[in-house]
Amino acid sequence: MSVAGSYIEGATKSITINAYERDPAARRACIAYHGAVCQCCGFDFEKTWGEHGKGFIHVHHIRPLRTLGPDYQIDPVNELVPLCPNCHAMIHRGNEAKPLSVEELRAMMRPSG
């Protein structure tokens, strides 16, 4: 397979999406309880990047937001989980309608090295 050549990027296109509101207080409560460490692989941005990485983490909704309804009151301890961007993407990879659980993804992980 040849990868040489030029590729066109940068064109603009319009898209329409539904954006679901997230409560920043729920995110803060999740991180206050669980910490800013990936609950799947254990990655800690602060340990790797120092002050620049302090507090950086994605927060995953265990139940997809689209299934919750507009007035759902989330429990940030039991329904949100901190994940690094890689684990968060892998949980949603493939079947967006039914994301993997943290436990399912953790079971798929191979030792690094």
FIKOLZA-1660 file (N, C-alpha, C; in steps of 0.1 Angstrom, whole numbers, plus 5000, padded with zeros to 4 digits):
% residues 113
   i   px   py   pz ch aa at
   1 5008 4988 5000  A  M  N
   1 5000 5000 5000  A  M CA
   1 5009 5012 5000  A  M  C
   2 5007 5021 4991  A  S  N
   2 5014 5034 4990  A  S CA
   2 5007 5044 4998  A  S  C
   3 5015 5052 5006  A  V  N
   3 5009 5063 5013  A  V CA
   3 5014 5076 5008  A  V  C
   4 5023 5076 4998  A  A  N
   4 5028 5088 4993  A  A CA
   4 5017 5096 4985  A  A  C
   5 5019 5108 4984  A  G  N
   5 5009 5117 4977  A  G CA
   5 5005 5128 4986  A  G  C
   6 4995 5135 4980  A  S  N
   6 4990 5147 4988  A  S CA
   6 4975 5144 4991  A  S  C
   7 4971 5150 5001  A  Y  N
   7 4957 5148 5006  A  Y CA
   7 4951 5161 5009  A  Y  C
   8 4938 5163 5005  A  I  N
   8 4931 5176 5007  A  I CA
   8 4924 5175 5020  A  I  C
   9 4927 5185 5029  A  E  N
   9 4920 5187 5041  A  E CA
   9 4917 5201 5044  A  E  C
  10 4908 5204 5053  A  G  N
  10 4905 5218 5057  A  G CA
  10 4892 5224 5051  A  G  C
  11 4885 5217 5043  A  A  N
  11 4873 5222 5038  A  A CA
  11 4863 5223 5049  A  A  C
  12 4854 5232 5048  A  T  N
  12 4843 5233 5059  A  T CA
  12 4830 5227 5054  A  T  C
  13 4823 5222 5064  A  K  N
  13 4810 5217 5061  A  K CA
  13 4801 5220 5073  A  K  C
  14 4788 5221 5071  A  S  N
  14 4779 5224 5081  A  S CA
  14 4773 5210 5086  A  S  C
  15 4772 5209 5099  A  I  N
  15 4765 5197 5105  A  I CA
  15 4756 5201 5116  A  I  C
  16 4746 5194 5118  A  T  N
  16 4736 5196 5129  A  T CA
  16 4737 5185 5139  A  T  C
  17 4738 5188 5152  A  I  N
  17 4739 5178 5162  A  I CA
  17 4730 5181 5174  A  I  C
  18 4727 5172 5182  A  N  N
  18 4720 5174 5195  A  N CA
  18 4732 5174 5205  A  N  C
  19 4732 5185 5213  A  A  N
  19 4742 5185 5224  A  A CA
  19 4735 5184 5237  A  A  C
  20 4740 5175 5245  A  Y  N
  20 4733 5173 5258  A  Y CA
  20 4740 5181 5269  A  Y  C
  21 4733 5188 5277  A  E  N
  21 4738 5196 5288  A  E CA
  21 4745 5187 5298  A  E  C
  22 4756 5192 5303  A  R  N
  22 4763 5185 5314  A  R CA
  22 4764 5195 5326  A  R  C
  23 4763 5191 5338  A  D  N
  23 4764 5199 5349  A  D CA
  23 4778 5199 5354  A  D  C
  24 4786 5211 5353  A  P  N
  24 4799 5211 5358  A  P CA
  24 4801 5207 5372  A  P  C
  25 4791 5209 5381  A  A  N
  25 4792 5206 5395  A  A CA
  25 4792 5190 5396  A  A  C
  26 4785 5183 5388  A  A  N
  26 4785 5169 5388  A  A CA
  26 4799 5163 5384  A  A  C
  27 4805 5170 5375  A  R  N
  27 4819 5166 5371  A  R CA
  27 4828 5168 5383  A  R  C
  28 4827 5180 5389  A  R  N
  28 4836 5183 5400  A  R CA
  28 4834 5173 5412  A  R  C
  29 4821 5169 5414  A  A  N
  29 4818 5160 5425  A  A CA
  29 4824 5146 5422  A  A  C
  30 4823 5142 5409  A  C  N
  30 4828 5129 5405  A  C CA
  30 4844 5129 5407  A  C  C
  31 4850 5139 5403  A  I  N
  31 4865 5140 5405  A  I CA
  31 4869 5141 5420  A  I  C
  32 4861 5148 5427  A  A  N
  32 4864 5150 5442  A  A CA
  32 4863 5136 5448  A  A  C
  33 4854 5128 5444  A  Y  N
  33 4852 5115 5450  A  Y CA
  33 4862 5105 5445  A  Y  C
  34 4863 5103 5432  A  H  N
  34 4871 5093 5426  A  H CA
  34 4886 5097 5423  A  H  C
  35 4888 5110 5423  A  G  N
  35 4902 5115 5419  A  G CA
  35 4903 5117 5404  A  G  C
  36 4913 5124 5400  A  A  N
  36 4915 5127 5385  A  A CA
  36 4925 5116 5379  A  A  C
  37 4922 5104 5382  A  V  N
  37 4929 5092 5377  A  V CA
  37 4920 5083 5369  A  V  C
  38 4924 5078 5358  A  C  N
  38 4916 5069 5350  A  C CA
  38 4912 5057 5358  A  C  C
  39 4900 5054 5359  A  Q  N
  39 4895 5043 5367  A  Q CA
  39 4896 5030 5359  A  Q  C
  40 4900 5030 5346  A  C  N
  40 4902 5018 5338  A  C CA
  40 4917 5014 5338  A  C  C
  41 4926 5023 5334  A  C  N
  41 4940 5020 5332  A  C CA
  41 4949 5026 5343  A  C  C
  42 4944 5035 5351  A  G  N
  42 4951 5041 5362  A  G CA
  42 4960 5053 5358  A  G  C
  43 4959 5057 5345  A  F  N
  43 4967 5069 5341  A  F CA
  43 4964 5081 5349  A  F  C
  44 4975 5088 5353  A  D  N
  44 4973 5100 5361  A  D CA
  44 4981 5111 5353  A  D  C
  45 4974 5121 5348  A  F  N
  45 4980 5131 5340  A  F CA
  45 4990 5140 5348  A  F  C
  46 4987 5142 5360  A  E  N
  46 4996 5150 5369  A  E CA
  46 5009 5143 5371  A  E  C
  47 5009 5130 5373  A  K  N
  47 5021 5123 5375  A  K CA
  47 5030 5123 5362  A  K  C
  48 5024 5123 5350  A  T  N
  48 5031 5123 5338  A  T CA
  48 5035 5138 5333  A  T  C
  49 5026 5147 5335  A  W  N
  49 5028 5160 5329  A  W CA
  49 5030 5171 5340  A  W  C
  50 5030 5168 5352  A  G  N
  50 5031 5178 5363  A  G CA
  50 5020 5187 5364  A  G  C
  51 5022 5199 5367  A  E  N
  51 5012 5209 5369  A  E CA
  51 5003 5211 5357  A  E  C
  52 5009 5209 5345  A  H  N
  52 5001 5211 5333  A  H CA
  52 4990 5200 5332  A  H  C
  53 4992 5189 5337  A  G  N
  53 4982 5178 5337  A  G CA
  53 4973 5177 5349  A  G  C
  54 4976 5185 5359  A  K  N
  54 4968 5184 5371  A  K CA
  54 4953 5186 5369  A  K  C
  55 4945 5177 5373  A  G  N
  55 4931 5178 5372  A  G CA
  55 4925 5174 5359  A  G  C
  56 4934 5171 5349  A  F  N
  56 4928 5168 5335  A  F CA
  56 4924 5153 5335  A  F  C
  57 4911 5151 5331  A  I  N
  57 4905 5138 5330  A  I CA
  57 4892 5140 5323  A  I  C
  58 4888 5130 5316  A  H  N
  58 4874 5129 5310  A  H CA
  58 4865 5123 5321  A  H  C
  59 4852 5127 5320  A  V  N
  59 4843 5121 5329  A  V CA
  59 4832 5114 5321  A  V  C
  60 4831 5101 5322  A  H  N
  60 4822 5092 5314  A  H CA
  60 4809 5090 5322  A  H  C
  61 4798 5091 5314  A  H  N
  61 4785 5087 5319  A  H CA
  61 4783 5072 5317  A  H  C
  62 4781 5065 5328  A  I  N
  62 4779 5051 5327  A  I CA
  62 4767 5047 5318  A  I  C
  63 4756 5055 5320  A  R  N
  63 4744 5054 5312  A  R CA
  63 4745 5065 5302  A  R  C
  64 4744 5062 5289  A  P  N
  64 4745 5073 5278  A  P CA
  64 4736 5084 5281  A  P  C
  65 4741 5096 5279  A  L  N
  65 4733 5109 5282  A  L CA
  65 4720 5109 5274  A  L  C
  66 4720 5104 5262  A  R  N
  66 4708 5104 5254  A  R CA
  66 4696 5096 5260  A  R  C
  67 4700 5087 5269  A  T  N
  67 4689 5078 5276  A  T CA
  67 4684 5084 5289  A  T  C
  68 4689 5095 5293  A  L  N
  68 4686 5100 5307  A  L CA
  68 4674 5109 5307  A  L  C
  69 4671 5117 5297  A  G  N
  69 4660 5126 5297  A  G CA
  69 4665 5140 5302  A  G  C
  70 4657 5150 5300  A  P  N
  70 4661 5164 5303  A  P CA
  70 4662 5168 5317  A  P  C
  71 4655 5161 5326  A  D  N
  71 4655 5165 5340  A  D CA
  71 4661 5154 5349  A  D  C
  72 4668 5146 5344  A  Y  N
  72 4674 5135 5352  A  Y CA
  72 4684 5140 5362  A  Y  C
  73 4684 5136 5374  A  Q  N
  73 4693 5140 5384  A  Q CA
  73 4704 5129 5386  A  Q  C
  74 4716 5132 5382  A  I  N
  74 4727 5123 5381  A  I CA
  74 4733 5121 5395  A  I  C
  75 4738 5109 5398  A  D  N
  75 4745 5106 5410  A  D CA
  75 4760 5106 5406  A  D  C
  76 4768 5116 5409  A  P  N
  76 4782 5117 5403  A  P CA
  76 4791 5106 5409  A  P  C
  77 4788 5100 5420  A  V  N
  77 4796 5090 5426  A  V CA
  77 4794 5076 5419  A  V  C
  78 4781 5073 5416  A  N  N
  78 4778 5060 5411  A  N CA
  78 4775 5060 5396  A  N  C
  79 4773 5071 5390  A  E  N
  79 4769 5071 5376  A  E CA
  79 4779 5078 5367  A  E  C
  80 4789 5084 5373  A  L  N
  80 4800 5090 5365  A  L CA
  80 4813 5084 5369  A  L  C
  81 4822 5083 5359  A  V  N
  81 4835 5077 5362  A  V CA
  81 4846 5084 5355  A  V  C
  82 4857 5088 5361  A  P  N
  82 4868 5094 5355  A  P CA
  82 4876 5084 5346  A  P  C
  83 4878 5088 5333  A  L  N
  83 4886 5080 5324  A  L CA
  83 4895 5089 5316  A  L  C
  84 4907 5083 5312  A  C  N
  84 4916 5091 5304  A  C CA
  84 4910 5091 5290  A  C  C
  85 4914 5100 5281  A  P  N
  85 4908 5101 5268  A  P CA
  85 4909 5088 5260  A  P  C
  86 4920 5081 5261  A  N  N
  86 4921 5069 5254  A  N CA
  86 4911 5058 5258  A  N  C
  87 4910 5056 5271  A  C  N
  87 4900 5046 5276  A  C CA
  87 4886 5051 5273  A  C  C
  88 4883 5064 5274  A  H  N
  88 4870 5069 5271  A  H CA
  88 4866 5067 5256  A  H  C
  89 4876 5069 5247  A  A  N
  89 4873 5066 5233  A  A CA
  89 4871 5051 5231  A  A  C
  90 4879 5043 5237  A  M  N
  90 4877 5028 5235  A  M CA
  90 4864 5023 5241  A  M  C
  91 4859 5029 5251  A  I  N
  91 4846 5025 5257  A  I CA
  91 4835 5027 5247  A  I  C
  92 4836 5038 5239  A  H  N
  92 4826 5042 5230  A  H CA
  92 4829 5037 5216  A  H  C
  93 4840 5031 5213  A  R  N
  93 4844 5026 5200  A  R CA
  93 4835 5014 5196  A  R  C
  94 4830 5015 5184  A  G  N
  94 4822 5004 5178  A  G CA
  94 4807 5006 5179  A  G  C
  95 4802 5002 5191  A  N  N
  95 4787 5003 5192  A  N CA
  95 4784 5014 5201  A  N  C
  96 4781 5026 5195  A  E  N
  96 4778 5038 5203  A  E CA
  96 4765 5036 5211  A  E  C
  97 4756 5028 5206  A  A  N
  97 4743 5025 5213  A  A CA
  97 4745 5018 5226  A  A  C
  98 4756 5010 5227  A  K  N
  98 4758 5002 5239  A  K CA
  98 4773 5002 5242  A  K  C
  99 4778 5013 5248  A  P  N
  99 4792 5014 5251  A  P CA
  99 4797 5002 5261  A  P  C
 100 4809 4999 5260  A  L  N
 100 4815 4989 5269  A  L CA
 100 4814 4994 5284  A  L  C
 101 4814 4985 5293  A  S  N
 101 4815 4990 5307  A  S CA
 101 4830 4991 5310  A  S  C
 102 4834 4998 5321  A  V  N
 102 4848 5000 5325  A  V CA
 102 4854 4986 5327  A  V  C
 103 4846 4977 5333  A  E  N
 103 4851 4963 5336  A  E CA
 103 4853 4956 5323  A  E  C
 104 4845 4957 5313  A  E  N
 104 4847 4950 5301  A  E CA
 104 4859 4955 5294  A  E  C
 105 4861 4968 5294  A  L  N
 105 4873 4974 5287  A  L CA
 105 4886 4970 5295  A  L  C
 106 4885 4970 5308  A  R  N
 106 4897 4966 5316  A  R CA
 106 4901 4952 5313  A  R  C
 107 4891 4943 5311  A  A  N
 107 4894 4929 5308  A  A CA
 107 4900 4927 5295  A  A  C
 108 4898 4937 5285  A  M  N
 108 4904 4936 5272  A  M CA
 108 4918 4941 5272  A  M  C
 109 4922 4949 5282  A  M  N
 109 4936 4955 5281  A  M CA
 109 4947 4945 5282  A  M  C
 110 4957 4948 5275  A  R  N
 110 4969 4939 5275  A  R CA
 110 4980 4947 5282  A  R  C
 111 4989 4940 5289  A  P  N
 111 5000 4946 5295  A  P CA
 111 5008 4954 5285  A  P  C
 112 5013 4966 5289  A  S  N
 112 5021 4974 5280  A  S CA
 112 5035 4970 5281  A  S  C
 113 5043 4972 5270  A  G  N
 113 5057 4969 5271  A  G CA
 113 5062 4960 5261  A  G  C
% end
